[in-house]
Amino acid sequence: MQFLVRALKADSTNQTSSHLLQTLIIEALNEADARQQLAHQKLQILSVQPKKRGFAGLGNPSGKGFSVLFFSQELLALLQAGLSVVEAIEALLDQDLKGPHRIVLQGIHTHLKEGLRLSAALEKQGEIFSPLFVGIIQAAERTSDLPTALSRYIEYENRIDGVRNKIIGALIYPIILLLLGMGVTIFLIGYVVPRFSAVYQGSGRPIPWLSQILIDFGQLIANHPQLSFLVFITVVLAMMTLFYGIVRHSGWLGLMGKIPGLQKQVRLMDLSRLYLTLGMLLEGGIAIMKAFEMLGNSVSPRTRQALSLAAAEVASGISVSQALYTHGLATSITLRLLRVGERSGQLGALLIRSSEYYEAQTSRWIERFSKIFEPVLMVVIGLIIGLIVVLLYMPIFDLAGSLQ
């Protein structure tokens, strides 16, 4: 992330002298990191502000270009090769890395050289590493089994990405169909309809009222192309802003949950992620109450609120299975599995098994959804385009009938 810095030389006696004022652009992880870098340059800092990047800077750019999953895979490979944590980070730094990836690794290396554990070094960069990842590393440090923890996290991320990719893959073709249908419809109404209207105006015959409405709308667009384009762009931007707000607040599952008929399946997908995350934490040796705290943004806001209530009941002595079931975080099948896990001491393993069960259900549902939704969408688009064509030719049919 780039920061715009305004500073004066530290030994300056005239702070109003324009030639002593310096404007710098430095690459840093966050504002604290930027100030730490400037502290060694004998500068009196006046201001440190993130450099504006226009539309590219929307969201949280601090972690842009850095992949925690890729970092975990590289670190795991080096640790399995026999290197220590410090040596592994140094080996990663020896690569020709630039930008955010190198900055993050340099920060980790600096903190490790100061004597901090890896989990503490990662926690210092909370903008990049989630509490979930830090907690997994922290638990592994207590058992001296960091490679196993990294393997478990990589498997977790791959399973989450697998479900996400299936959903995105199922939506790509319908979105393309929808865009093509919209393009053809706009072309017909904005270009073809006005040409037909010129023919009908000279015929002197009355036009069916549905055809007249379509012709009037087409002429309106043809007579005011700039205004029509502006309205279209405004509607598209408004829809994109609405979707972006939903995704930013509730994620892709929250956006899918707004579609009628998908709420139940989206809920099961959210619960599947909850079981997988919680089970992974428990299998890693993390206490149940600590695991509840670490879930954080791994679940939707609705689930997070119910989870906090369930955690309070668990703290008061109620079993995990009953607390989750009471607050709608467990189905009847999951409840039975969790009770078995509590009796056998394998709650984490049974949670992961529950997640696998609902993942399999989700995969079958996505496959059925694709097979049903895509043909239905094609039929709807075909009917809309066909209706426009029929309305255009209705006056011709009427004229042909009168001639007969």
C-alpha positions in Angstrom: 0.0 0.0 0.0 1.4 3.4 -0.9 1.4 6.4 1.5 1.8 10.1 0.7 4.2 11.6 3.3 4.9 15.3 3.9 7.9 15.9 6.2 10.6 18.4 7.2 14.2 17.8 7.9 14.7 17.1 11.6 17.5 19.7 11.9 15.5 22.4 10.2 15.5 25.8 12.0 13.0 27.5 9.6 10.1 25.2 9.2 8.4 27.5 6.8 11.1 27.2 4.2 9.6 25.6 1.1 12.9 24.0 0.0 13.0 22.0 3.3 9.5 20.5 2.8 9.6 17.1 1.3 6.8 15.1 -0.3 7.5 11.3 -0.4 5.7 8.3 -1.6 6.6 5.1 0.2 5.4 1.5 0.1 4.3 0.2 3.5 1.9 -2.2 5.0 0.0 0.3 7.1 0.5 3.8 8.6 2.5 2.5 11.6 4.9 0.7 9.3 5.3 3.9 7.2 6.2 5.9 10.2 8.6 3.3 11.4 10.4 3.4 8.0 10.5 7.2 8.1 12.0 7.2 11.7 15.4 6.2 10.3 15.5 9.0 7.8 15.8 11.9 10.3 12.6 13.5 9.1 10.0 15.5 11.0 6.7 13.9 9.8 3.9 16.4 9.1 1.3 14.0 7.7 1.0 10.4 6.5 -1.9 9.6 4.3 -2.8 6.7 2.0 -2.3 7.6 -1.6 -5.5 7.7 -3.4 -5.9 5.2 -6.2 -9.2 6.1 -7.8 -11.5 3.1 -8.4 -8.6 0.7 -8.0 -8.2 1.7 -4.4 -11.7 0.8 -3.3 -12.1 -1.7 -0.5 -9.1 -2.7 1.6 -6.0 -2.4 -0.5 -3.6 -3.2 2.3 -3.7 -6.9 1.5 -3.9 -6.4 -2.2 -1.5 -8.8 -4.0 -0.8 -11.0 -0.9 -2.3 -14.5 -0.7 -2.4 -16.1 2.7 -3.1 -19.4 1.1 -0.1 -19.2 -1.2 2.0 -18.1 1.7 0.8 -21.1 3.7 1.6 -23.5 0.9 5.2 -22.1 0.4 5.9 -22.0 4.2 4.6 -25.6 4.5 6.9 -26.8 1.7 9.9 -25.2 3.3 9.2 -26.4 6.8 8.7 -30.0 5.5 12.1 -29.6 3.8 13.7 -29.2 7.3 14.0 -25.4 7.5 13.2 -23.5 10.7 10.5 -20.8 10.6 13.1 -17.9 10.4 15.0 -19.7 7.6 11.8 -20.4 5.7 10.9 -16.7 5.8 14.4 -15.7 4.7 14.2 -18.2 1.9 10.9 -16.6 0.7 12.5 -13.2 0.9 15.4 -14.4 -1.3 12.9 -14.7 -4.1 12.5 -11.8 -6.5 9.4 -10.5 -4.8 8.0 -7.0 -5.1 5.1 -4.9 -3.7 2.8 -6.1 -0.9 4.1 -9.6 -0.8 7.7 -8.6 0.1 6.5 -5.9 2.5 4.5 -8.5 4.5 7.4 -11.0 4.6 9.8 -8.3 5.7 7.5 -7.3 8.5 7.2 -11.0 9.6 11.0 -11.4 9.4 11.7 -8.3 11.4 9.3 -9.4 14.2 10.8 -12.9 14.3 14.3 -11.4 14.6 13.0 -9.3 17.6 12.2 -12.6 19.4 8.5 -12.8 18.7 6.7 -16.1 17.9 5.3 -16.6 14.4 1.7 -16.1 15.7 2.7 -12.9 17.4 4.4 -11.7 14.2 1.3 -12.5 12.1 -0.9 -10.8 14.7 1.1 -7.6 14.2 -0.2 -7.6 10.6 -3.9 -8.0 11.4 -4.9 -6.3 8.1 -3.5 -9.4 6.2 -3.9 -12.4 8.5 -7.3 -13.2 10.0 -7.7 -14.1 13.7 -8.6 -17.6 12.5 -5.3 -18.1 10.8 -3.4 -16.5 13.7 -5.2 -18.7 16.2 -4.4 -21.9 14.2 -0.7 -21.0 14.2 -0.8 -20.1 17.9 -2.3 -23.5 18.8 0.2 -25.3 16.6 3.1 -23.5 18.4 1.9 -25.0 21.7 2.1 -28.5 20.3 5.2 -27.9 18.1 3.3 -29.2 15.1 3.2 -26.2 12.7 3.3 -28.2 9.4 0.1 -30.1 10.4 -1.7 -26.9 11.3 -0.7 -25.4 7.9 -1.8 -28.5 6.1 -5.2 -28.3 7.9 -5.6 -24.6 7.0 -4.7 -25.2 3.3 -7.3 -28.0 3.2 -9.8 -25.8 4.8 -9.2 -22.9 2.3 -9.3 -25.3 -0.7 -12.7 -26.7 0.5 -14.1 -23.2 0.9 -12.8 -22.2 -2.5 -14.2 -25.4 -4.0 -17.7 -24.5 -3.0 -17.3 -20.9 -4.0 -15.9 -21.9 -7.4 -18.8 -24.3 -8.0 -21.3 -21.5 -7.3 -19.5 -19.0 -9.5 -19.2 -21.6 -12.3 -22.9 -22.3 -12.1 -23.7 -18.6 -12.4 -21.3 -17.7 -15.3 -23.4 -19.2 -18.1 -26.7 -17.7 -16.9 -25.1 -14.3 -16.5 -23.7 -14.5 -20.1 -27.2 -15.5 -21.4 -28.8 -12.7 -19.5 -26.4 -10.1 -20.8 -26.8 -11.3 -24.4 -30.6 -11.3 -24.0 -30.5 -7.7 -22.7 -28.2 -6.7 -25.6 -30.6 -8.2 -28.2 -33.6 -6.6 -26.5 -32.1 -3.2 -26.4 -31.0 -3.5 -30.0 -34.5 -4.4 -31.1 -36.3 -1.7 -29.2 -33.7 1.1 -29.8 -32.9 0.4 -33.5 -35.3 -2.0 -35.2 -38.6 -0.7 -33.7 -38.1 2.9 -34.8 -37.4 1.7 -38.4 -40.7 -0.3 -38.4 -42.6 2.7 -37.0 -41.7 4.8 -40.0 -43.3 2.2 -42.3 -46.5 2.0 -40.2 -46.9 5.8 -40.0 -47.3 6.0 -43.7 -49.9 3.2 -44.0 -52.8 5.2 -42.6 -54.2 2.2 -40.8 -54.7 1.9 -37.0 -52.1 -0.1 -35.1 -52.9 -2.6 -32.3 -52.4 -0.9 -29.0 -49.7 -3.3 -27.7 -47.7 -2.6 -30.9 -48.3 1.1 -30.5 -46.9 1.1 -27.0 -43.8 -0.8 -28.2 -43.4 1.7 -31.1 -43.8 4.7 -28.9 -41.2 3.4 -26.5 -38.8 2.7 -29.3 -39.2 6.1 -30.8 -38.6 7.7 -27.3 -35.3 5.9 -27.1 -34.4 6.8 -30.7 -35.3 10.5 -30.2 -33.3 10.8 -26.9 -30.3 8.5 -27.2 -28.1 10.4 -24.8 -30.8 10.5 -22.1 -31.7 6.9 -22.6 -28.0 5.9 -22.3 -27.7 8.0 -19.1 -30.7 6.3 -17.6 -29.4 2.9 -18.5 -26.0 3.6 -17.0 -27.6 5.0 -13.9 -29.8 1.9 -13.4 -26.7 -0.4 -14.0 -24.6 1.5 -11.5 -27.4 1.5 -8.9 -27.8 -2.2 -9.2 -24.0 -2.7 -9.0 -23.9 -0.5 -5.9 -26.7 -2.5 -4.3 -25.1 -5.8 -5.0 -21.7 -4.6 -3.8 -23.2 -3.4 -0.6 -24.8 -6.7 0.0 -21.7 -8.7 -0.8 -19.5 -6.5 1.3 -21.8 -6.8 4.3 -23.0 -10.4 4.0 -20.8 -12.0 1.3 -21.8 -13.9 -1.7 -24.0 -16.2 0.4 -25.9 -13.1 1.6 -26.5 -12.0 -2.0 -27.8 -15.4 -3.0 -30.0 -15.4 0.1 -31.9 -12.4 -1.3 -33.1 -14.6 -4.3 -36.5 -16.1 -3.5 -36.4 -19.8 -3.1 -32.7 -20.0 -2.3 -32.8 -19.0 1.4 -32.9 -22.6 2.7 -30.0 -23.8 0.6 -27.9 -20.7 1.4 -28.6 -21.3 5.1 -27.3 -24.9 4.8 -24.2 -23.6 3.0 -23.5 -21.1 5.7 -23.9 -23.8 8.4 -21.6 -26.1 6.5 -18.9 -23.4 6.6 -19.5 -22.9 10.3 -19.1 -26.7 11.0 -16.0 -26.9 8.9 -14.3 -23.9 10.6 -15.3 -24.9 14.1 -14.4 -28.5 13.6 -11.0 -27.5 12.2 -10.3 -25.3 15.3 -11.3 -28.0 17.7 -9.2 -30.6 15.9 -6.3 -28.2 16.2 -6.5 -28.3 19.9 -8.2 -25.0 20.5 -10.7 -24.8 23.4 -14.4 -24.5 22.4 -14.9 -21.0 23.9 -11.7 -19.7 22.2 -12.9 -21.3 18.9 -16.2 -19.4 19.2 -14.3 -16.1 19.5 -12.0 -16.9 16.6 -14.8 -17.6 14.1 -15.2 -13.9 13.4 -15.8 -13.1 9.7 -15.8 -16.8 8.7 -19.6 -16.8 9.0 -22.4 -14.5 8.0 -23.5 -11.6 10.3 -26.8 -13.5 11.1 -24.9 -16.7 12.1 -22.3 -14.6 14.0 -25.1 -13.1 16.2 -26.7 -16.5 16.9 -23.2 -17.9 17.6 -22.6 -15.3 20.3 -25.8 -16.3 22.0 -24.9 -20.0 21.8 -21.4 -19.3 23.2 -23.0 -17.6 26.2 -25.1 -20.6 26.9 -22.1 -23.0 26.5 -20.2 -20.8 29.0 -23.1 -21.3 31.4 -22.9 -25.1 31.2 -25.2 -26.1 28.4 -23.9 -28.6 25.9 -22.6 -27.4 22.6 -25.1 -29.5 20.6 -28.1 -28.1 22.5 -26.8 -24.5 22.4 -26.3 -24.6 18.6 -29.7 -26.3 18.1 -31.5 -23.8 20.3 -30.3 -20.9 18.3 -30.9 -22.4 14.9 -27.3 -23.4 14.2 -27.9 -27.1 14.0 -30.4 -29.3 12.1 -31.9 -32.4 13.5 -29.2 -34.5 11.7 -26.4 -32.4 13.0 -27.8 -32.4 16.5 -27.6 -36.2 16.6 -24.0 -36.2 15.2 -22.9 -33.6 17.7 -24.4 -35.5 20.7 -22.4 -38.6 19.5 -19.3 -36.4 19.2 -19.7 -35.0 22.8 -20.1 -38.5 24.2 -17.1 -39.9 22.4 -14.9 -36.8 22.7 -14.7 -36.3 19.0 -16.8 -33.2 18.6 -14.4 -31.6 16.1 -14.4 -34.7 13.8 -18.2 -35.0 13.9 -18.5 -31.3 13.0 -16.2 -31.8 10.0 -18.3 -34.8 9.0 -21.4 -32.7 9.2 -19.8 -30.2 7.0 -18.9 -32.9 4.4 -22.5 -34.1 4.5 -23.9 -30.6 3.7 -21.2 -30.0 1.1 -22.3 -33.1 -0.8 -25.9 -31.8 -0.6 -24.7 -28.4 -1.9 -22.9 -30.0 -4.8 -26.0 -31.9 -5.9 -28.1 -28.8 -5.5 -25.8 -26.7 -7.6 -25.9 -29.4 -10.3 -29.7 -29.5 -10.3 -29.9 -25.8 -10.2 -27.7 -25.4 -13.3 -29.7 -28.0 -15.3 -33.0 -26.4 -14.5 -32.3 -22.7 -14.3 -30.3 -22.4 -17.6 -33.1 -23.8 -19.8 -35.7 -21.8 -18.0 -33.7 -18.6 -18.5 -33.2 -19.3 -22.2 -37.0 -19.8 -22.6 -37.7 -16.5 -20.8 -35.3 -14.6 -22.9 -36.7 -16.3 -26.1 -40.2 -15.4 -25.1 -39.3 -11.7 -24.5 -37.5 -11.4 -27.8 -40.3 -13.4 -29.6 -42.9 -11.1 -28.0 -41.1 -8.0 -29.4 -40.9 -9.5 -32.9 -44.6 -10.6 -32.8 -45.7 -7.1 -31.7 -43.6 -5.6 -34.5 -45.3 -7.8 -37.1 -48.9 -7.6 -35.8 -49.7 -4.6 -38.0 -48.5 -6.5 -41.0 -50.6 -9.5 -40.1 -53.6 -7.2 -39.6 -52.9 -5.6 -43.0 -52.6 -9.0 -44.7 -55.9 -10.1 -43.2 -57.7 -7.1 -44.5 -56.4 -7.6 -48.0 -57.6 -11.1 -48.0 
